[in-house]
Amino acid sequence: MSETAKSRAATLAHLRGVKLAKGDPVSLPLTMTTTFHLPGNPAGVSQYGRYDNPTWEAVEDMLGHLEEAPAVAFPSGMAAIAAVFFALLKAGDRILLPSDGYYTPRLLAERFLKPFDLPFDTRPTKSFVDGGFSGYRLVFVETPSNPGLDICDLAGVARLAHEAGALVVADNTTMTPYGQRPLDLGADIVVAADTKAPNGHSDALFGHVASRDAGIIAAIREWRKLSGSIPGPFEAWLVHRGLETLEVRFDRMCTSAELIARRLTNHRAVKSVRFPGLEDDPSHNLATTQMERFGFLVGLDLGSEARAEAFIGACALIQPATSFGGVHSSAERRARWGDAVPPGFVRLSVGCEPVEALWQAIEASLDGVDG
Ligand SMILES: Cc1ncc(COP(=O)(O)O)c(C=O)c1O
């Protein structure tokens, strides 16, 4: 973790505390209300539950602190992504999406953007800059891509896309603001599913949009208010709690993932491993230039569907589940959703278990697969 990330983490824990008046609760109250006491002129105060909520605002303060940019909270990562498309594009604008990133933005574009005359193209993350960005209004990157863990050059994409007049949106879900800082690298907008590591306990969906452009943030806020795509206060309260421990969890998860990825490369049951922190990974050189950590996701190919399912099913410390970023390690075979990865490819999300116990459970399960 860089020194700036550590100092951001240290002050994060006190963002609320420094604003307290004598007698205020130190922990964040959960404000469940649709209405506010509002006699007379309604200007300048909280008015209605679709416009304002003090519990979301506390989370937005934290996310804004981490991103060093105003942040707008949403009820899921997809709600944040949809807000960017619907608030910022107009008919005729062309979009570029990764062909190998999280699949739902492509489905959204096909099903709901194309009929509104918002055409889109796709490109693999590892060759994302090839072909340039002329003709695009919005260029959307996800690096490392989920699930393949390929990388594109964020600063290079931002420079070329800006020359072509496009907005650059980076989905930073896999990295969090502690692992990678797309806005510092030139992206106009960050979107993220805080459902994953930021909440971290696999019990709330949440998302955010962050940008240093005041016009973009105003449009995103207006979209949220008018479309009603608002987070629930209880989910916001859970995410607030999750963010308080994100740095310590993310640090443990990334450190463990690196150790496990290295050991996996030496296990005879494993055909190949993808992890940007491995020196011979195709993403490694670029990763060292733009990522502060290498993340907590590891891709491993076990050669067949049966071997991959046997590994996941037999490992006592791996939860067979979709999604990632929880305190519990989890894994799934992504081909079961139709992702373009080999049938034996497993996306492993390394959690917070003590690493030697976790490795022993993984090794025992792999030994069984091999036998
Ligand atoms: C990279 C990425 N972005 C966005 C999302 C969407 O997040 P949510 O499920 O909170 O809508 C996901 C979900 O898996 C994801 O992996």
The ligand as an SDF file (V2000), in Angstrom:
LIG
                    3D

 16 16  0  0  0  0  0  0  0  0999 V2000
  -16.5610   -5.8530  -12.7420 C   0  0  0  0  0  0  0  0  0  0  0  0
  -17.9870   -5.7530  -12.3150 C   0  0  0  0  0  0  0  0  0  0  0  0
  -18.6390   -4.6050  -12.5170 N   0  0  0  0  0  0  0  0  0  0  0  0
  -19.9260   -4.4510  -12.1470 C   0  0  0  0  0  0  0  0  0  0  0  0
  -20.6200   -5.4780  -11.5440 C   0  0  0  0  0  0  0  0  0  0  0  0
  -22.0670   -5.2840  -11.1860 C   0  0  0  0  0  0  0  0  0  0  0  0
  -22.2300   -5.1740   -9.8190 O   0  0  0  0  0  0  0  0  0  0  0  0
  -23.6480   -5.4440   -9.1030 P   0  0  0  0  0  0  0  0  0  0  0  0
  -23.8510   -6.9230   -9.0970 O   0  0  0  0  0  0  0  0  0  0  0  0
  -23.4930   -4.8280   -7.7530 O   0  0  0  0  0  0  0  0  0  0  0  0
  -24.6900   -4.7750   -9.9300 O   0  0  0  0  0  0  0  0  0  0  0  0
  -19.9770   -6.6880  -11.2990 C   0  0  0  0  0  0  0  0  0  0  0  0
  -20.7000   -7.7960  -10.6590 C   0  0  0  0  0  0  0  0  0  0  0  0
  -20.2130   -8.9110  -10.5840 O   0  0  0  0  0  0  0  0  0  0  0  0
  -18.6210   -6.8340  -11.7040 C   0  0  0  0  0  0  0  0  0  0  0  0
  -17.9600   -7.9710  -11.5260 O   0  0  0  0  0  0  0  0  0  0  0  0
  1  2  1  0
  2  3  1  0
  2 15  2  0
  3  4  2  0
  4  5  1  0
  5  6  1  0
  5 12  2  0
  6  7  1  0
  7  8  1  0
  8  9  2  0
  8 10  1  0
  8 11  1  0
 12 13  1  0
 12 15  1  0
 13 14  2  0
 15 16  1  0
M  END
$$$$
